[in-house]
Amino acid sequence: MSDFLSTLLAKTLAMLVEALVAQIATLAVRFVRDRWFPVSGPVAA
């Protein structure tokens, strides 16, 4: 049973880390794009 729990915990942690990394990457890309490549008009949205 402990194997099942540890596997479940590992998968949950992996999912959380993956989501966090994706969120940070999205924010970083958006920040860089706004900083160095300012877009004007409806393209910004």
URNORPE-V130762 format. One record per residue. N is the residue number from 0. RES is the residue in three letters. PSI is psi in degrees with one decimal (* if undefined). NEAR is the number of other C-alpha atoms within 10 Angstrom. Layout:
BEGIN
n | res | psi | near
N | RES | PSI | NEAR
N | RES | PSI | NEAR
END
This chain:
BEGIN
n | res | psi | near
0 | MET | -35.2 | 6
1 | SER | -31.8 | 7
2 | ASP | -43.7 | 8
3 | PHE | -44.6 | 9
4 | LEU | -42.9 | 10
5 | SER | -36.9 | 11
6 | THR | -43.6 | 12
7 | LEU | -43.8 | 12
8 | LEU | -42.9 | 12
9 | ALA | -42.9 | 12
10 | LYS | -41.1 | 12
11 | THR | -44.8 | 12
12 | LEU | -42.0 | 12
13 | ALA | -42.7 | 12
14 | MET | -43.5 | 12
15 | LEU | -45.7 | 12
16 | VAL | -41.0 | 12
17 | GLU | -44.9 | 12
18 | ALA | -40.8 | 12
19 | LEU | -44.8 | 12
20 | VAL | -41.9 | 12
21 | ALA | -42.0 | 12
22 | GLN | -46.4 | 12
23 | ILE | -40.8 | 12
24 | ALA | -42.2 | 12
25 | THR | -45.6 | 12
26 | LEU | -41.6 | 12
27 | ALA | -44.6 | 12
28 | VAL | -43.3 | 12
29 | ARG | -42.1 | 12
30 | PHE | -47.7 | 12
31 | VAL | -41.5 | 12
32 | ARG | -41.9 | 13
33 | ASP | -32.2 | 12
34 | ARG | -49.1 | 10
35 | TRP | -22.7 | 8
36 | PHE | 71.4 | 10
37 | PRO | 127.9 | 9
38 | VAL | 140.4 | 12
39 | SER | 150.7 | 8
40 | GLY | -165.8 | 6
41 | PRO | -9.3 | 6
42 | VAL | -26.3 | 6
43 | ALA | -31.8 | 9
44 | ALA | * | 6
END
